[in-house]
């Protein structure tokens, strides 16, 4: 009798849907990376939810986004490297270039909760 392998339940799920998402509805900034890694251009956005892997943000549908940029959350001055995953009008899904620290995520979620958002 051959050995049957049990398939991984998360195998066919995209990474941006595997991790638990937390609704924060916080303003943020998209920081464009220019020549020589300059970061002069900033664009406001609304961060709807966040996970260890990435975030869903809202930005004007008329703005052209690069494939790679930094994301800054209002009140937290760390910049998170992001890669554009998908865009549907104003809704943008981004993946973080590295999984963020769980303590950092906890801090972001707690800050949103304390401010009543």
Residue frames relative to the residue before (quaternion, step in Angstrom):
aa qw qx qy qz dx dy dz
X 1.0000 0.0000 0.0000 0.0000 0.00 0.00 0.00
X 0.3861 -0.7423 0.4935 0.2373 3.63 -0.67 1.06
X 0.5181 -0.6246 0.4969 0.3074 3.51 -1.24 0.65
X 0.2051 -0.7863 0.5725 0.1085 3.58 -0.77 1.02
X 0.2776 -0.7541 0.5756 0.1516 3.56 -0.82 1.04
X 0.3692 -0.7060 0.5601 0.2269 3.54 -0.98 0.87
X 0.3975 -0.7295 0.4931 0.2583 3.61 -0.65 1.02
X 0.5191 -0.6238 0.4919 0.3152 3.54 -1.16 0.72
X 0.4605 -0.7128 0.4623 0.2574 3.59 -0.72 1.08
X 0.7255 0.4218 -0.2418 0.4871 3.60 1.10 -0.63
X 0.3878 0.7702 -0.4460 0.2398 3.57 1.27 -0.02
X 0.7856 0.3318 -0.1688 0.4942 3.61 0.86 -0.88
X 0.5406 0.6000 -0.4087 0.4250 3.59 1.25 0.18
X 0.4732 -0.6660 0.4833 0.3147 3.62 -0.84 0.88
X 0.6129 -0.5984 0.3665 0.3634 3.63 -1.01 0.75
X 0.6457 0.5327 -0.3401 0.4287 3.61 1.04 -0.66
X 0.7097 0.4190 -0.2693 0.4983 3.61 1.24 -0.11
X 0.5359 0.6408 -0.3941 0.3833 3.60 1.27 -0.09
X 0.7362 0.4365 -0.2274 0.4646 3.57 0.88 -0.98
X 0.5637 -0.6097 0.4428 0.3383 3.57 -1.11 0.74
X 0.2520 -0.7719 0.5712 0.1204 3.57 -0.91 0.99
X 0.1716 -0.7657 0.6149 0.0785 3.51 -1.15 0.79
X 0.3638 -0.7252 0.5441 0.2137 3.56 -0.83 1.02
X 0.0195 -0.8181 0.5748 -0.0061 3.57 -0.77 1.02
X 0.0971 -0.8362 0.5317 0.0935 3.64 1.12 -0.56
X 0.3519 0.7262 -0.4982 0.3173 3.56 0.72 1.16
X 0.4908 -0.6310 0.5016 0.3306 3.55 -1.10 0.65
X 0.0036 -0.7906 0.6122 -0.0099 3.52 -1.18 0.59
X 0.3446 -0.7083 0.5692 0.2357 3.53 -1.35 -0.11
X 0.2763 -0.6958 0.6391 0.1763 3.50 -1.13 0.81
X 0.1352 -0.7994 0.5839 0.0404 3.55 -0.71 1.10
X 0.3108 -0.7686 0.5385 0.1509 3.54 -0.57 1.23
X 0.3136 -0.7250 0.5830 0.1900 3.55 -1.04 0.80
X 0.1539 -0.8177 0.5525 0.0497 3.55 -0.59 1.19
X 0.7879 -0.2651 0.2369 0.5029 3.52 -1.25 -0.52
X 0.8419 0.0982 -0.1132 0.5183 3.55 -1.04 0.83
X 0.6013 -0.6110 0.3157 0.4067 3.57 1.17 0.80
X 0.2978 0.7459 -0.5367 0.2586 3.59 1.07 0.66
X 0.1842 -0.7901 0.5801 0.0724 3.57 -1.11 0.71
X 0.1481 0.8340 -0.5148 0.1323 3.57 0.73 1.05
X 0.7337 0.4209 -0.2353 0.4787 3.59 0.92 -0.86
X 0.0080 0.7866 -0.6160 0.0422 3.56 -0.83 1.08
X 0.1289 -0.7828 0.6082 0.0283 3.53 -1.10 0.81
X 0.4147 -0.7114 0.5080 0.2527 3.58 -0.86 0.91
X 0.0171 0.7785 -0.6270 0.0245 3.53 -1.19 0.67
X 0.3446 -0.6891 0.5851 0.2529 3.55 -1.32 0.05
X 0.2488 -0.7644 0.5813 0.1257 3.56 -0.70 1.13
X 0.2633 -0.8053 0.5169 0.1224 3.58 -0.37 1.26
X 0.7883 -0.1349 0.0989 0.5921 3.58 0.84 -0.94
X 0.1954 -0.7783 0.5939 0.0570 3.50 -1.30 0.53
X 0.0508 -0.7606 0.6458 0.0425 3.55 -1.23 0.56
X 0.7012 -0.4184 0.3350 0.4701 3.57 -1.26 -0.10
X 0.7083 0.4880 -0.2405 0.4498 3.57 1.12 -0.72
X 0.8066 -0.1643 0.1754 0.5400 3.59 0.91 -0.87
X 0.3610 -0.7190 0.5546 0.2123 3.54 -1.29 -0.35
X 0.2826 -0.6854 0.6300 0.2310 3.51 -1.37 0.27
X 0.0348 -0.8093 0.5855 -0.0319 3.54 -0.74 1.09
X 0.2898 -0.7181 0.5986 0.2048 3.51 -1.32 0.33
X 0.0633 0.7629 -0.6373 0.0881 3.50 -1.01 0.95
X 0.6621 -0.5061 0.3578 0.4212 3.58 -1.17 0.51
X 0.4767 -0.6936 0.4552 0.2906 3.59 -0.88 0.90
X 0.6276 0.5580 -0.3277 0.4328 3.60 1.26 -0.31
X 0.5986 0.5695 -0.3533 0.4387 3.58 1.27 -0.24
X 0.3080 -0.7299 0.5818 0.1840 3.55 -0.93 0.92
X 0.1814 -0.7951 0.5737 0.0758 3.56 -0.73 1.10
X 0.4360 -0.6663 0.5254 0.2998 3.58 -1.06 0.67
X 0.6360 -0.5323 0.3909 0.3991 3.58 -1.25 0.21
X 0.7884 0.1710 -0.0749 0.5862 3.60 1.15 -0.65
X 0.1650 0.7665 -0.6029 0.1472 3.57 -0.96 0.92
X 0.4539 -0.6369 0.5320 0.3245 3.55 -1.35 -0.04
X 0.2102 -0.7532 0.6116 0.1199 3.56 -1.19 0.65
X 0.0888 -0.7769 0.6225 0.0306 3.55 -0.91 1.00
X 0.2838 -0.7473 0.5808 0.1537 3.57 -0.90 0.97
X 0.5192 -0.6538 0.4465 0.3220 3.59 -0.81 0.99
X 0.7890 0.2729 -0.2337 0.4983 3.56 -0.84 1.03
X 0.7226 0.2728 -0.1940 0.6049 3.56 1.30 -0.21
X 0.2330 -0.8509 0.4605 0.0983 3.54 -0.31 1.21
X 0.4270 0.6555 -0.4977 0.3745 3.58 1.16 0.54
X 0.2749 -0.7435 0.5864 0.1667 3.54 -1.05 0.76
X 0.2067 -0.7848 0.5785 0.0821 3.56 -0.85 1.03
X 0.3899 -0.7173 0.5309 0.2272 3.58 -0.77 1.03
X 0.0537 -0.8256 0.5608 -0.0315 3.58 -0.78 1.07
X 0.1710 -0.7345 0.6461 0.1172 3.49 -1.36 0.48
X 0.4643 -0.6837 0.4961 0.2664 3.56 -0.89 0.99
X 0.2010 -0.7850 0.5779 0.0972 3.59 -0.80 1.04
X 0.7753 -0.1902 0.1500 0.5833 3.57 0.80 -1.00
X 0.1289 -0.7802 0.6089 0.0633 3.53 -1.25 0.53
X 0.0053 -0.7647 0.6436 -0.0330 3.53 -0.98 1.00
X 0.7952 -0.2029 0.0572 0.5685 3.56 -0.08 1.39
X 0.8260 -0.1607 0.1193 0.5269 3.62 -0.56 -1.11
X 0.6130 0.5467 -0.3531 0.4480 3.61 1.23 -0.25
X 0.0423 -0.8040 0.5919 -0.0376 3.55 -0.70 1.18
X 0.1630 -0.7594 0.6225 0.0963 3.57 -0.92 0.92
X 0.0511 -0.7983 0.6000 -0.0084 3.54 -0.81 1.07
X 0.2624 -0.7163 0.6204 0.1821 3.52 -1.27 0.52
X 0.4325 -0.6742 0.5261 0.2856 3.56 -1.01 0.75
X 0.5536 -0.6320 0.4285 0.3324 3.57 -1.02 0.75
X 0.7485 0.0836 -0.0778 0.6532 3.57 1.30 -0.43
X 0.5578 -0.5566 0.4640 0.4047 3.59 -1.11 0.50
X 0.3894 -0.7129 0.5210 0.2624 3.58 -0.90 0.85
X 0.6269 -0.5464 0.4153 0.3688 3.52 -1.27 0.49
X 0.5303 -0.6484 0.4448 0.3171 3.61 -0.92 0.88
X 0.6339 0.5217 -0.3355 0.4620 3.62 1.04 -0.68
X 0.6233 0.5240 -0.3323 0.4759 3.58 1.07 -0.74
X 0.6450 0.5118 -0.3164 0.4712 3.59 0.94 -0.87
X 0.6365 0.5251 -0.3193 0.4660 3.58 0.95 -0.87
X 0.6431 0.5243 -0.3131 0.4620 3.60 0.99 -0.86
X 0.6554 0.5112 -0.3060 0.4642 3.60 0.94 -0.89
X 0.6813 0.4796 -0.2891 0.4715 3.59 0.86 -0.95
X 0.6544 0.5125 -0.3099 0.4616 3.59 0.96 -0.87
X 0.6326 0.5353 -0.3260 0.4550 3.59 0.99 -0.83
X 0.6576 0.4977 -0.3039 0.4770 3.59 0.97 -0.83
X 0.6458 0.5138 -0.3141 0.4694 3.57 1.02 -0.81
X 0.6758 0.5063 -0.2972 0.4457 3.62 0.90 -0.91
X 0.6986 0.4470 -0.2689 0.4898 3.57 1.08 -0.66
X 0.5131 -0.6976 0.3830 0.3215 3.56 1.31 0.13
X 0.4809 0.6687 -0.4434 0.3536 3.55 1.10 0.58
